[in-house]
């Protein structure tokens, strides 16, 4: 299951409108992102989520966004930066602030609104680029290919997965496990096709396999 084409298109059109406003800041871009995250979780069949901004939390510091499930429980955090180039975003990921959040947050999504990096302790790192540069965004050149939309959906599924409601019947349990198995399969396929250092593909694949076992145990425990 993927995030809808219309959901992605609406998000990018919202960003483009803001990019044409003189003096737009990081905060200005957040509204389309918040709206998109709520819609994407529904598209993926992972339920309702809410997004809170600028919370000061003793356990994790003050990331820009907190994402909660329908019960109000935190499932992940987001850190946003102004749109920039891929090389600029890479430098953002190397900053001390991001390193500090990665050390204290198990499910962290970092984005400049067009580039995304997910850091999740049980899955590893996932990266997706929707648009290469802010210039392409402002020009309206923001068609997202099907492979990229699929990769983006895999990333968001990993980010939102803990928001799935606990299974209360055998049918719900089977459906939940099937969704997670599909996510694992697709993520491993992506890893196999990626250009990673020797041994890194195997290491990440093992992490993903362990994750599936943890999900299975969680699903079974929720029914006992």
DOMIMAR-675413 format. One record per residue (C-alpha): residue in one letter; x, y negated, z; residue number from 1. Coordinates in pm, whole numbers, plus 50000, padded with zeros to 5 digits. Layout:
+------+-------+-------+-------+------+
| resn |     x |     y |     z | resi |
+------+-------+-------+-------+------+
|    A |     X |     Y |     Z |  NUM |
...
+------+-------+-------+-------+------+
! end
This chain:
+------+-------+-------+-------+------+
| resn |     x |     y |     z | resi |
+------+-------+-------+-------+------+
|    X | 50000 | 50000 | 50000 |    1 |
|    X | 50139 | 49659 | 49898 |    2 |
|    X | 50071 | 49300 | 49986 |    3 |
|    X | 49820 | 49168 | 49733 |    4 |
|    X | 49946 | 48978 | 49429 |    5 |
|    X | 49703 | 48700 | 49509 |    6 |
|    X | 49830 | 48677 | 49867 |    7 |
|    X | 50190 | 48632 | 49748 |    8 |
|    X | 50087 | 48388 | 49473 |    9 |
|    X | 49886 | 48173 | 49715 |   10 |
|    X | 50182 | 48165 | 49955 |   11 |
|    X | 50427 | 48054 | 49686 |   12 |
|    X | 50187 | 47794 | 49548 |   13 |
|    X | 50153 | 47653 | 49899 |   14 |
|    X | 50530 | 47632 | 49930 |   15 |
|    X | 50559 | 47465 | 49592 |   16 |
|    X | 50311 | 47195 | 49689 |   17 |
|    X | 50515 | 47118 | 49999 |   18 |
|    X | 50844 | 47121 | 49806 |   19 |
|    X | 50716 | 46830 | 49597 |   20 |
|    X | 50657 | 46616 | 49907 |   21 |
|    X | 50939 | 46377 | 49983 |   22 |
|    X | 51088 | 46437 | 50327 |   23 |
|    X | 50936 | 46783 | 50378 |   24 |
|    X | 51097 | 46962 | 50673 |   25 |
|    X | 51125 | 47317 | 50801 |   26 |
|    X | 50815 | 47258 | 51013 |   27 |
|    X | 50618 | 47141 | 50710 |   28 |
|    X | 50671 | 47477 | 50539 |   29 |
|    X | 50551 | 47688 | 50832 |   30 |
|    X | 50177 | 47657 | 50776 |   31 |
|    X | 50179 | 47856 | 50446 |   32 |
|    X | 50404 | 48117 | 50609 |   33 |
|    X | 50172 | 48162 | 50909 |   34 |
|    X | 49869 | 48195 | 50680 |   35 |
|    X | 50059 | 48441 | 50463 |   36 |
|    X | 50168 | 48664 | 50752 |   37 |
|    X | 49810 | 48694 | 50879 |   38 |
|    X | 49682 | 48784 | 50531 |   39 |
|    X | 49971 | 49022 | 50455 |   40 |
|    X | 49909 | 49231 | 50766 |   41 |
|    X | 49548 | 49279 | 50657 |   42 |
|    X | 49653 | 49365 | 50300 |   43 |
|    X | 49885 | 49634 | 50438 |   44 |
|    X | 49611 | 49785 | 50652 |   45 |
|    X | 49797 | 49706 | 50972 |   46 |
|    X | 49524 | 49504 | 51140 |   47 |
|    X | 49487 | 49152 | 51273 |   48 |
|    X | 49788 | 48952 | 51386 |   49 |
|    X | 49825 | 48609 | 51537 |   50 |
|    X | 50120 | 48373 | 51506 |   51 |
|    X | 50234 | 48131 | 51777 |   52 |
|    X | 50498 | 47865 | 51733 |   53 |
|    X | 50775 | 47717 | 51944 |   54 |
|    X | 50727 | 47924 | 52259 |   55 |
|    X | 50996 | 47908 | 52524 |   56 |
|    X | 51040 | 48267 | 52642 |   57 |
|    X | 51284 | 48361 | 52916 |   58 |
|    X | 51353 | 48704 | 52766 |   59 |
|    X | 51435 | 48597 | 52410 |   60 |
|    X | 51491 | 48219 | 52411 |   61 |
|    X | 51292 | 47997 | 52176 |   62 |
|    X | 51249 | 48150 | 51831 |   63 |
|    X | 51030 | 47951 | 51593 |   64 |
|    X | 50747 | 48205 | 51569 |   65 |
|    X | 50599 | 48483 | 51780 |   66 |
|    X | 50374 | 48740 | 51609 |   67 |
|    X | 50118 | 48923 | 51825 |   68 |
|    X | 49873 | 49203 | 51752 |   69 |
|    X | 49496 | 49190 | 51799 |   70 |
|    X | 49537 | 49261 | 52172 |   71 |
|    X | 49772 | 48966 | 52209 |   72 |
|    X | 50083 | 49180 | 52261 |   73 |
|    X | 50405 | 49051 | 52098 |   74 |
|    X | 50526 | 49266 | 51810 |   75 |
|    X | 50797 | 49051 | 51655 |   76 |
|    X | 50956 | 48710 | 51622 |   77 |
|    X | 51047 | 48481 | 51334 |   78 |
|    X | 51316 | 48220 | 51280 |   79 |
|    X | 51269 | 47973 | 50995 |   80 |
|    X | 51506 | 47740 | 50809 |   81 |
|    X | 51461 | 47494 | 50525 |   82 |
|    X | 51457 | 47654 | 50176 |   83 |
|    X | 51799 | 47685 | 50019 |   84 |
|    X | 52020 | 47898 | 49799 |   85 |
|    X | 52103 | 48263 | 49859 |   86 |
|    X | 52456 | 48168 | 49968 |   87 |
|    X | 52316 | 47909 | 50207 |   88 |
|    X | 52080 | 48165 | 50356 |   89 |
|    X | 52369 | 48408 | 50400 |   90 |
|    X | 52547 | 48143 | 50606 |   91 |
|    X | 52233 | 48095 | 50816 |   92 |
|    X | 52238 | 48466 | 50903 |   93 |
|    X | 52596 | 48431 | 51026 |   94 |
|    X | 52516 | 48151 | 51273 |   95 |
|    X | 52553 | 48199 | 51645 |   96 |
|    X | 52183 | 48128 | 51699 |   97 |
|    X | 52074 | 48417 | 51477 |   98 |
|    X | 52333 | 48644 | 51638 |   99 |
|    X | 52197 | 48556 | 51981 |  100 |
|    X | 51840 | 48632 | 51876 |  101 |
|    X | 51945 | 48961 | 51717 |  102 |
|    X | 52103 | 49065 | 52048 |  103 |
|    X | 51782 | 49002 | 52243 |  104 |
|    X | 51502 | 49067 | 51991 |  105 |
|    X | 51431 | 49413 | 51852 |  106 |
|    X | 51210 | 49296 | 51564 |  107 |
|    X | 51334 | 48970 | 51411 |  108 |
|    X | 51237 | 48816 | 51076 |  109 |
|    X | 51463 | 48535 | 50955 |  110 |
|    X | 51357 | 48333 | 50652 |  111 |
|    X | 51406 | 48010 | 50461 |  112 |
|    X | 51062 | 48081 | 50315 |  113 |
|    X | 51197 | 48218 | 49985 |  114 |
|    X | 51465 | 48455 | 50120 |  115 |
|    X | 51381 | 48702 | 50398 |  116 |
|    X | 51594 | 48921 | 50626 |  117 |
|    X | 51443 | 49164 | 50876 |  118 |
|    X | 51653 | 49289 | 51167 |  119 |
|    X | 51490 | 49580 | 51346 |  120 |
|    X | 51693 | 49796 | 51582 |  121 |
|    X | 51531 | 50125 | 51479 |  122 |
|    X | 51535 | 50059 | 51103 |  123 |
|    X | 51836 | 49838 | 51043 |  124 |
|    X | 51845 | 49537 | 50812 |  125 |
|    X | 51619 | 49477 | 50513 |  126 |
|    X | 51656 | 49186 | 50267 |  127 |
|    X | 51419 | 49046 | 50004 |  128 |
|    X | 51445 | 48742 | 49777 |  129 |
|    X | 51117 | 48609 | 49635 |  130 |
|    X | 51269 | 48311 | 49452 |  131 |
|    X | 51638 | 48239 | 49403 |  132 |
|    X | 51644 | 47860 | 49454 |  133 |
|    X | 51425 | 47572 | 49574 |  134 |
|    X | 51457 | 47426 | 49225 |  135 |
|    X | 51283 | 47728 | 49074 |  136 |
|    X | 51012 | 47696 | 49338 |  137 |
|    X | 50951 | 47326 | 49259 |  138 |
|    X | 50945 | 47403 | 48886 |  139 |
|    X | 50671 | 47659 | 48936 |  140 |
|    X | 50895 | 47948 | 48827 |  141 |
|    X | 50780 | 48182 | 49098 |  142 |
|    X | 50652 | 48499 | 48934 |  143 |
|    X | 50737 | 48792 | 49163 |  144 |
|    X | 50813 | 49122 | 48992 |  145 |
|    X | 50641 | 49443 | 49096 |  146 |
|    X | 50961 | 49599 | 49238 |  147 |
|    X | 51023 | 49289 | 49451 |  148 |
|    X | 50663 | 49285 | 49572 |  149 |
|    X | 50700 | 49652 | 49669 |  150 |
|    X | 51025 | 49585 | 49859 |  151 |
|    X | 50866 | 49286 | 50031 |  152 |
|    X | 50569 | 49502 | 50131 |  153 |
|    X | 50805 | 49764 | 50275 |  154 |
|    X | 50982 | 49498 | 50480 |  155 |
|    X | 50658 | 49353 | 50614 |  156 |
|    X | 50520 | 49701 | 50687 |  157 |
|    X | 50825 | 49762 | 50904 |  158 |
|    X | 50779 | 49426 | 51074 |  159 |
|    X | 50406 | 49474 | 51139 |  160 |
|    X | 50404 | 49852 | 51201 |  161 |
|    X | 50397 | 49830 | 51578 |  162 |
|    X | 50075 | 49631 | 51553 |  163 |
|    X | 49884 | 49933 | 51424 |  164 |
|    X | 49615 | 50033 | 51676 |  165 |
|    X | 49662 | 50348 | 51880 |  166 |
|    X | 49499 | 50656 | 51732 |  167 |
|    X | 49181 | 50761 | 51907 |  168 |
|    X | 49091 | 51051 | 51680 |  169 |
|    X | 49266 | 51321 | 51478 |  170 |
|    X | 49170 | 51140 | 51157 |  171 |
|    X | 49319 | 50809 | 51274 |  172 |
|    X | 49634 | 50985 | 51391 |  173 |
|    X | 49677 | 51160 | 51056 |  174 |
|    X | 49619 | 50836 | 50866 |  175 |
|    X | 49866 | 50645 | 51079 |  176 |
|    X | 50137 | 50908 | 51041 |  177 |
|    X | 50078 | 50926 | 50666 |  178 |
|    X | 50128 | 50549 | 50635 |  179 |
|    X | 50454 | 50567 | 50829 |  180 |
|    X | 50580 | 50866 | 50630 |  181 |
|    X | 50512 | 50675 | 50308 |  182 |
|    X | 50699 | 50372 | 50443 |  183 |
|    X | 50994 | 50593 | 50537 |  184 |
|    X | 50998 | 50763 | 50195 |  185 |
|    X | 50992 | 50434 | 50006 |  186 |
|    X | 51256 | 50277 | 50228 |  187 |
|    X | 51493 | 50574 | 50174 |  188 |
|    X | 51440 | 50550 | 49798 |  189 |
|    X | 51534 | 50184 | 49816 |  190 |
|    X | 51848 | 50269 | 50016 |  191 |
|    X | 51956 | 50534 | 49766 |  192 |
|    X | 51932 | 50284 | 49484 |  193 |
|    X | 52113 | 50007 | 49673 |  194 |
|    X | 52483 | 49920 | 49649 |  195 |
|    X | 52602 | 49975 | 50004 |  196 |
|    X | 52945 | 50054 | 50156 |  197 |
|    X | 53040 | 50420 | 50181 |  198 |
|    X | 52851 | 50588 | 50464 |  199 |
|    X | 52611 | 50298 | 50517 |  200 |
|    X | 52330 | 50457 | 50315 |  201 |
|    X | 52351 | 50777 | 50524 |  202 |
|    X | 52362 | 50579 | 50850 |  203 |
|    X | 52050 | 50381 | 50762 |  204 |
|    X | 51870 | 50692 | 50638 |  205 |
|    X | 51937 | 50862 | 50972 |  206 |
|    X | 51798 | 50555 | 51152 |  207 |
|    X | 51483 | 50576 | 50942 |  208 |
|    X | 51442 | 50947 | 51011 |  209 |
|    X | 51475 | 50886 | 51384 |  210 |
|    X | 51215 | 50611 | 51352 |  211 |
|    X | 50964 | 50850 | 51196 |  212 |
|    X | 51012 | 51095 | 51484 |  213 |
|    X | 50956 | 50813 | 51733 |  214 |
|    X | 50640 | 50705 | 51551 |  215 |
|    X | 50514 | 51065 | 51553 |  216 |
|    X | 50574 | 51097 | 51927 |  217 |
|    X | 50404 | 50762 | 51988 |  218 |
|    X | 50100 | 50869 | 51789 |  219 |
|    X | 50069 | 51202 | 51971 |  220 |
|    X | 50115 | 51042 | 52313 |  221 |
|    X | 49841 | 50788 | 52239 |  222 |
|    X | 49590 | 51073 | 52213 |  223 |
|    X | 49685 | 51246 | 52539 |  224 |
+------+-------+-------+-------+------+
! end
